[in-house]
Amino acid sequence: MKEHEKTKDEEINVFDLVDRQKEKKTLNLINN
């Protein structure tokens, strides 16, 4: 079960990174 939980956390981290990249792109578009 610990492995499954770890995988779940990793997935959340990946989504978090993607969201941050989208925010950066959006901010860049607004600034430009």
SEGUZA-240475 format. One record per residue: y, z, x of N, C-alpha, C in turn; residue number from 1. Coordinates in pm, 1 decimal. Each point is the difference from the previous one (the first is absolute). Layout:
% SEGUZA-240475
{nc2->Y&nc3->Z&nc1->X&cac2->Y&cac3->Z&cac1->X&cc2->Y&cc3->Z&cc1->X&seq->NUM} .
...
% end
This chain:
% SEGUZA-240475
{nc2->-121.5&nc3->0.0&nc1->84.8&cac2->121.5&cac3->0.0&cac1->-84.8&cc2->126.1&cc3->0.0&cc1->88.0&seq->1} .
{nc2->-7.5&nc3->66.9&nc1->114.1&cac2->118.9&cac3->3.6&cac1->87.0&cc2->37.0&cc3->-142.2&cc1->43.4&seq->2} .
{nc2->-99.6&nc3->-81.4&nc1->29.8&cac2->29.2&cac3->-138.0&cac1->42.2&cc2->71.1&cc3->-74.6&cc1->-112.4&seq->3} .
{nc2->-46.8&nc3->20.3&nc1->-121.5&cac2->62.4&cac3->-67.8&cac1->-114.6&cc2->145.7&cc3->44.8&cc1->-14.1&seq->4} .
{nc2->21.5&nc3->130.6&nc1->14.4&cac2->137.5&cac3->52.3&cac1->-11.8&cc2->87.2&cc3->-59.7&cc1->109.8&seq->5} .
{nc2->-54.7&nc3->-8.9&nc1->119.7&cac2->77.1&cac3->-55.1&cac1->112.5&cc2->37.8&cc3->-145.1&cc1->-31.8&seq->6} .
{nc2->-96.9&nc3->-76.3&nc1->-50.3&cac2->27.1&cac3->-140.4&cac1->-33.6&cc2->109.1&cc3->-5.9&cc1->-105.9&seq->7} .
{nc2->-7.4&nc3->89.4&nc1->-95.9&cac2->101.1&cac3->2.9&cac1->-107.1&cc2->138.2&cc3->24.7&cc1->61.4&seq->8} .
{nc2->9.1&nc3->95.7&nc1->89.8&cac2->128.7&cac3->30.5&cac1->65.7&cc2->48.5&cc3->-121.6&cc1->78.0&seq->9} .
{nc2->-91.4&nc3->-66.5&nc1->69.4&cac2->38.3&cac3->-117.5&cac1->79.0&cc2->56.4&cc3->-108.0&cc1->-91.7&seq->10} .
{nc2->-62.4&nc3->-19.5&nc1->-115.3&cac2->49.3&cac3->-101.5&cac1->-94.1&cc2->141.4&cc3->35.3&cc1->-44.5&seq->11} .
{nc2->22.4&nc3->126.8&nc1->-29.8&cac2->133.0&cac3->44.3&cac1->-43.7&cc2->101.1&cc3->-28.4&cc1->111.2&seq->12} .
{nc2->-38.6&nc3->28.9&nc1->124.5&cac2->91.2&cac3->-23.3&cac1->112.5&cc2->33.9&cc3->-148.6&cc1->10.7&seq->13} .
{nc2->-99.3&nc3->-85.7&nc1->-19.2&cac2->23.9&cac3->-145.1&cac1->8.4&cc2->98.4&cc3->-40.9&cc1->-108.5&seq->14} .
{nc2->-20.9&nc3->47.4&nc1->-121.5&cac2->92.0&cac3->-34.9&cac1->-109.6&cc2->139.8&cc3->53.1&cc1->30.4&seq->15} .
{nc2->6.2&nc3->119.3&nc1->56.4&cac2->130.8&cac3->59.2&cac1->33.7&cc2->72.0&cc3->-88.6&cc1->101.7&seq->16} .
{nc2->-74.5&nc3->-46.9&nc1->100.1&cac2->60.8&cac3->-87.3&cac1->102.0&cc2->50.1&cc3->-128.2&cc1->-64.3&seq->17} .
{nc2->-79.7&nc3->-57.0&nc1->-88.3&cac2->39.6&cac3->-125.5&cac1->-66.6&cc2->127.2&cc3->23.7&cc1->-80.9&seq->18} .
{nc2->5.6&nc3->111.7&nc1->-72.4&cac2->119.8&cac3->31.7&cac1->-79.9&cc2->121.7&cc3->12.3&cc1->91.4&seq->19} .
{nc2->-16.7&nc3->64.3&nc1->114.2&cac2->113.6&cac3->16.9&cac1->93.1&cc2->45.2&cc3->-136.5&cc1->50.1&seq->20} .
{nc2->-94.2&nc3->-88.2&nc1->30.6&cac2->36.7&cac3->-134.5&cac1->48.3&cc2->76.8&cc3->-73.2&cc1->-109.1&seq->21} .
{nc2->-43.9&nc3->13.3&nc1->-124.6&cac2->69.9&cac3->-65.8&cac1->-112.1&cc2->141.4&cc3->55.9&cc1->-11.4&seq->22} .
{nc2->13.4&nc3->131.2&nc1->15.0&cac2->133.7&cac3->62.2&cac1->-8.7&cc2->89.2&cc3->-55.4&cc1->110.7&seq->23} .
{nc2->-53.0&nc3->-10.6&nc1->121.4&cac2->79.9&cac3->-52.1&cac1->112.5&cc2->44.0&cc3->-142.7&cc1->-30.4&seq->24} .
{nc2->-91.7&nc3->-82.5&nc1->-49.0&cac2->34.3&cac3->-139.7&cac1->-31.1&cc2->107.3&cc3->-3.5&cc1->-107.8&seq->25} .
{nc2->-15.2&nc3->83.7&nc1->-100.9&cac2->98.2&cac3->3.0&cac1->-109.0&cc2->136.1&cc3->43.0&cc1->54.4&seq->26} .
{nc2->1.9&nc3->102.6&nc1->84.1&cac2->126.7&cac3->47.6&cac1->58.2&cc2->63.0&cc3->-110.9&cc1->83.7&seq->27} .
{nc2->-81.2&nc3->-69.7&nc1->77.0&cac2->52.8&cac3->-108.5&cac1->83.7&cc2->60.0&cc3->-108.5&cc1->-88.2&seq->28} .
{nc2->-66.3&nc3->-33.6&nc1->-109.8&cac2->51.3&cac3->-103.7&cac1->-90.7&cc2->133.6&cc3->44.8&cc1->-58.6&seq->29} .
{nc2->7.9&nc3->126.1&nc1->-39.3&cac2->124.2&cac3->51.6&cac1->-60.3&cc2->112.2&cc3->-0.8&cc1->104.7&seq->30} .
{nc2->-31.0&nc3->44.6&nc1->121.5&cac2->102.0&cac3->5.7&cac1->106.1&cc2->46.9&cc3->-140.1&cc1->38.3&seq->31} .
{nc2->-89.0&nc3->-96.1&nc1->-3.2&cac2->37.3&cac3->-136.4&cac1->37.9&cc2->58.2&cc3->-68.9&cc1->-122.1&seq->32} .
% end
